[in-house]
Amino acid sequence: MVTPAQVFFSYLLLVGLIVGIAALVMMTLARFWPRRPLLGLIALLGFGAFLWGTLALTEPGFRLFVFYFWLFTAAVVGGAIGCVTVRNVFHSALLLILSLVGVAGYFILVNAEFLAMVQVIIYIGGIMVLFLFGIMVSQNIIGTQLKQNTPHSPWAAAAAGVLFIVMFFVGLFMTLTPSVNAVRDPLGSNTASVGWSLMATYVLPFEVASVLLLMAMLGAIILVRKD
């Protein structure tokens, strides 16, 4: 049964999260730069209220897990919002790296350490480093301030806010029953399970994907080759 205290802390963490994210987004916009100290204080208060409500609704044994979950969530959401709102393309790429680090943290929380390392090595260590080098070697692009506002931004923000509130309450009151037919994996390590799946169960899709990547690389070489 839901108690009044649980309802209060639920609304407290929801309002705190919305206020914190809104103030953080406003700090990235050029029109609110003179008010950044005040917006920073409001964001800290909002996230503090959110953390207080979250810890109050969490059992003591799961508080550390919940803390890291919301820490990685802040990295993912904050990096994603900053990636599409900042006006410097180099800073946008750095914030995208922060978001990808948060996704790797999600994999660690669900004991998928192999996928976490793949996330860091391939996406951050490979693709994003390539993006950063491409930005740095491009002429007159690092210091360029790009305009990322559109006339439809308020409508998009309102739709995203409504969707977030609906998903929040659905996740808050949703209960998942464990499956009685779940079979434990005989392999103890997640890395061993992934390796066995790639080399045994999904070997054909794995090879097809490698051929497609090879064809894409050859096509890129042909396109950029000088006659």
C-alpha positions in Angstrom: 0.0 0.0 0.0 1.3 3.4 -0.9 1.8 5.7 2.0 1.5 9.5 2.0 5.2 9.8 2.6 5.9 7.7 -0.5 3.7 9.9 -2.6 5.3 13.0 -1.2 8.9 11.8 -2.0 7.7 10.6 -5.4 6.5 14.0 -6.3 9.6 15.6 -4.7 12.0 13.6 -6.8 9.9 14.2 -10.0 9.7 18.0 -9.5 13.4 18.1 -8.4 14.5 16.2 -11.5 12.5 18.4 -13.9 13.7 21.7 -12.2 17.3 20.5 -12.3 17.3 19.5 -15.9 15.4 22.6 -17.0 17.9 24.9 -15.2 20.8 22.9 -16.6 19.5 23.2 -20.1 18.9 26.9 -19.7 22.6 27.3 -18.6 23.7 26.1 -22.0 21.7 28.7 -23.9 23.4 32.0 -24.7 20.5 34.1 -23.8 20.7 32.9 -20.1 24.5 33.3 -19.7 24.2 36.3 -17.4 22.1 34.3 -15.0 24.2 31.1 -15.0 25.1 31.4 -11.2 21.5 31.5 -10.2 20.5 28.7 -12.6 23.4 26.6 -11.3 22.1 27.1 -7.7 18.6 26.1 -8.8 19.9 23.0 -10.6 21.8 21.9 -7.5 18.7 22.4 -5.3 16.6 20.4 -7.8 19.0 17.5 -8.1 19.5 17.6 -4.3 15.7 17.2 -3.9 15.7 14.5 -6.4 18.5 12.6 -4.6 16.8 13.0 -1.3 13.5 11.6 -2.6 15.2 8.7 -4.3 17.2 7.6 -1.3 14.1 7.9 0.9 12.1 5.6 -1.4 15.0 3.0 -1.7 15.7 0.2 0.6 19.1 0.6 2.4 20.6 -2.5 0.7 19.9 -1.1 -2.8 20.9 2.6 -2.3 24.4 2.2 -3.7 23.0 0.5 -6.8 20.4 3.2 -7.2 23.0 6.0 -6.7 25.2 4.6 -9.5 22.1 4.1 -11.7 21.1 7.8 -11.4 24.7 8.9 -11.7 25.0 7.1 -15.1 21.5 8.4 -16.0 22.6 12.0 -15.4 25.7 11.3 -17.6 23.5 9.9 -20.4 20.7 12.5 -20.2 23.0 15.5 -19.5 25.5 14.5 -22.2 22.7 14.0 -24.7 21.0 17.4 -23.9 24.3 19.2 -24.0 25.3 17.5 -27.3 22.3 19.1 -29.1 22.2 22.4 -27.3 25.8 23.7 -27.1 27.0 25.8 -30.0 30.5 24.6 -30.1 30.9 21.4 -32.2 34.0 20.3 -30.3 32.2 20.6 -27.0 29.2 18.8 -28.5 31.4 15.8 -29.3 32.9 15.8 -25.8 29.4 15.7 -24.3 28.5 12.8 -26.6 31.4 10.9 -25.1 30.0 11.6 -21.7 26.7 10.1 -22.7 28.4 7.0 -24.1 30.3 6.6 -20.8 26.9 6.6 -19.0 25.7 3.8 -21.4 28.8 1.8 -20.5 27.9 2.2 -16.8 24.5 0.8 -17.5 26.1 -2.4 -18.9 28.3 -2.7 -15.8 25.2 -2.4 -13.5 23.6 -5.4 -15.3 26.8 -7.5 -15.1 27.5 -7.1 -18.9 31.2 -6.2 -18.5 32.1 -7.4 -22.0 29.5 -5.0 -23.6 30.8 -2.2 -21.3 34.4 -2.7 -22.5 33.2 -2.9 -26.1 31.3 0.3 -25.6 34.4 2.1 -24.3 36.9 0.7 -26.8 34.8 0.9 -30.0 32.5 3.8 -29.6 34.6 6.1 -27.3 38.1 4.9 -28.1 37.5 4.4 -31.9 34.6 6.3 -33.4 34.5 9.3 -31.1 38.3 9.8 -31.3 37.9 9.7 -35.0 35.2 12.4 -34.8 37.5 14.5 -32.6 40.4 14.2 -35.0 38.1 15.0 -37.9 36.9 18.2 -36.1 40.4 19.3 -35.2 41.8 18.9 -38.7 38.8 20.7 -40.3 39.4 24.3 -41.1 37.4 27.0 -39.2 35.1 24.6 -37.4 36.4 24.3 -33.8 35.7 27.9 -32.8 32.6 28.3 -34.8 29.4 28.9 -32.9 26.6 27.0 -34.5 22.9 28.0 -34.0 20.9 24.9 -32.9 17.6 26.5 -32.1 14.6 26.0 -34.4 11.0 27.5 -34.3 9.7 24.1 -33.2 11.9 23.8 -30.1 9.1 24.7 -27.6 6.8 22.1 -29.0 9.5 19.5 -29.0 10.4 20.3 -25.4 6.8 20.1 -24.3 6.2 16.8 -26.1 9.4 15.4 -24.5 8.3 16.6 -21.1 4.9 15.0 -21.3 6.5 11.7 -22.6 9.0 11.8 -19.7 6.2 12.3 -17.1 4.1 9.4 -18.6 7.1 7.1 -18.6 8.1 8.1 -15.1 4.7 7.2 -13.6 4.4 4.0 -15.6 7.8 2.9 -14.4 7.0 4.0 -10.8 3.8 1.8 -10.5 4.8 -1.0 -12.8 5.7 -4.4 -11.3 7.5 -7.2 -13.1 6.8 -10.8 -12.2 9.8 -13.2 -12.5 9.5 -15.8 -15.2 9.1 -19.4 -13.9 10.5 -20.8 -17.1 13.8 -18.8 -16.9 16.8 -21.1 -17.3 20.1 -20.1 -15.8 23.0 -19.9 -18.2 25.5 -22.7 -17.6 28.4 -20.3 -18.4 29.3 -18.3 -15.4 31.0 -15.4 -17.2 29.1 -12.8 -19.3 32.1 -12.6 -21.6 32.1 -16.4 -22.2 28.4 -16.3 -22.9 28.8 -13.6 -25.5 31.7 -15.3 -27.1 29.9 -18.6 -27.3 26.8 -16.9 -28.8 28.9 -15.2 -31.5 30.9 -18.3 -32.4 28.1 -20.9 -32.2 24.5 -19.6 -32.1 24.8 -16.4 -34.2 27.9 -17.2 -36.3 26.1 -16.5 -39.6 24.8 -13.0 -38.7 28.2 -12.2 -37.3 29.9 -13.1 -40.5 27.4 -11.3 -42.6 27.9 -8.1 -40.5 31.6 -8.4 -41.0 31.2 -8.7 -44.8 28.9 -5.7 -44.8 31.4 -3.6 -42.9 34.2 -4.7 -45.3 32.1 -3.6 -48.2 31.4 -0.3 -46.6 35.1 0.3 -46.0 35.9 -0.5 -49.6 33.1 1.8 -50.8 34.5 4.6 -48.7 38.0 4.1 -50.1 36.7 4.1 -53.7 34.6 7.3 -53.1 37.5 9.3 -51.7 40.2 7.9 -54.1 41.5 10.5 -56.5 41.3 9.7 -60.2 
